[in-house]
Amino acid sequence: MAKLAFLGLGVMGAPMAGHLQKAGHDVTVYNRTASRAQDWVDTYGGAMATTPRAAAEGAEFVLACVGNDDDLRSVCVGDDGAFAGMASGTVFVDHTTVSAKVTAELYAQADTAHISFVDAPISGGQAGAENAALSIMCGGDEGAYARAEPILAAYAKLCRRIGESGAGQMTKMCNQIAIAGLVQGLSEALHFAEKAGLDGRAVVEVISQGAAGSWQMANRYETMLDDAFEHGFAVDWMRKDLGICLDTADENGASLPVTALVDQFYKDVQKMGGGRWDTSSLFKRLRAMG
């Protein structure tokens, strides 16, 4: 078993760190709001630290799951950052969905300090984190990934190295691009069914068994029809992720017309007060249009 540090105890990070502790690892946690770290220790055991650096000192692996580019920089660099407390040869694993730019920046800084940096964004939502059923898409040096993979197995349904540094983040962008189109398509199908006077549940029971079937359909259609949008990934975070996708597409020349359109639909949801609703609330937007 390994000595680990885990930075960030939100709805994803807290259960992920919990799985590591339950697996027998020695986990020290850090969270910007210290009360969450104390609650985690009260629940799982382990230890808490007051800075990322203190959490990282003596750890073989440091894992992070925070909010955005700036949050990630804040826990990595500076006098109190994790990199300052990590020994040569240790591995930093980033589960945050961030830009490829910050990944390249931090990979280079870690390399200078003789630290390995693996970008490892996740998919599966809060339920996946709680049930140890996340998909993890990784980028980084082969050796560092090989060392980290057994640690990540504590909460992974599937974990795979896609390529060199940044490949994990690029793959997560593909994931969000696909989800945006799927959720809008499902929302339009349910909206059309309602307008046609059909029983939406009966419709989904039939079409979900054919080519239209998807995870989103299987797991979200009932809550969508029930006007319940407090499940899974929030619209505010989805817009952050889609912004990263669209910015990167501008750089690499990819054409993302559907993604750009759905991003604007999510902007409409935010204007409705739905920034914390889950991503399936695109359906609520259509219902509000009449």
Summary of the structure (lengths in Angstrom):
residues: 290
radius of gyration: 20.0
end to end distance: 56.9
largest distance: 64.7
contacts: 1004
relative contact order: 0.09
helix: 55%
strand: 14%
